[in-house]
């Protein structure tokens, strides 16, 4: 995975409305937010999560809850 996706500033530009408005607070509270999102949730650019081959049913369920 390209490290560009781990740039915390990306949420200011590409985040949802809450992320854009609270970017500084999010990044100060959870500095690894962008990395977590890039690795665990992902986005194909069309608001769809990326595939997670080999993930357990529980991981997929938890991922769906976070994605929502």
C-alpha positions as CSV (number, residue, x, y, z in Angstrom):
1,X,0.0,0.0,0.0
2,X,1.3,3.4,-0.9
3,X,2.3,5.5,2.1
4,X,0.5,8.5,0.5
5,X,-2.7,7.0,1.9
6,X,-1.4,7.3,5.4
7,X,-1.1,11.1,5.1
8,X,-3.3,12.4,8.0
9,X,-4.1,15.5,6.0
10,X,-6.1,13.5,3.5
11,X,-9.1,13.6,5.8
12,X,-9.3,17.4,5.4
13,X,-9.7,17.0,1.7
14,X,-11.4,13.6,1.2
15,X,-13.2,12.9,4.6
16,X,-16.9,13.1,5.1
17,X,-18.3,16.3,6.5
18,X,-17.7,15.3,10.1
19,X,-14.1,14.4,9.4
20,X,-13.4,17.6,7.5
21,X,-14.9,19.8,10.2
22,X,-13.2,17.9,13.1
23,X,-9.9,17.0,11.3
24,X,-7.6,18.7,13.9
25,X,-9.5,17.2,16.8
26,X,-9.5,13.7,15.2
27,X,-5.8,13.9,14.4
28,X,-4.8,15.2,17.8
29,X,-6.9,12.5,19.6
30,X,-6.1,9.6,17.2
31,X,-2.8,10.3,15.4
32,X,-3.0,7.0,13.6
33,X,-6.5,7.6,12.3
34,X,-5.5,7.8,8.6
35,X,-3.3,4.7,8.8
36,X,-6.1,2.8,10.5
37,X,-8.6,3.9,7.9
38,X,-6.3,3.0,5.0
39,X,-5.4,-0.4,6.3
40,X,-8.6,-1.6,8.0
41,X,-11.4,0.1,6.2
42,X,-10.0,1.3,2.8
43,X,-12.0,2.9,0.0
44,X,-12.0,2.1,-3.7
45,X,-12.7,5.8,-4.6
46,X,-16.4,5.1,-5.2
47,X,-17.3,4.9,-1.5
48,X,-17.0,1.1,-1.4
49,X,-14.7,-0.8,1.0
50,X,-11.8,-2.7,-0.4
51,X,-11.8,-6.5,-0.3
52,X,-10.2,-8.1,2.8
53,X,-9.2,-11.6,1.7
54,X,-8.8,-14.1,4.5
55,X,-10.7,-12.0,7.0
56,X,-12.9,-13.9,9.5
57,X,-16.6,-13.4,9.5
58,X,-16.3,-11.5,12.8
59,X,-13.7,-9.2,11.3
60,X,-15.9,-8.5,8.3
61,X,-18.9,-7.8,10.5
62,X,-16.9,-5.4,12.7
63,X,-15.5,-3.8,9.6
64,X,-19.0,-3.2,8.2
65,X,-20.0,-1.5,11.5
66,X,-17.0,0.8,11.4
67,X,-17.5,1.5,7.7
68,X,-21.1,2.7,8.4
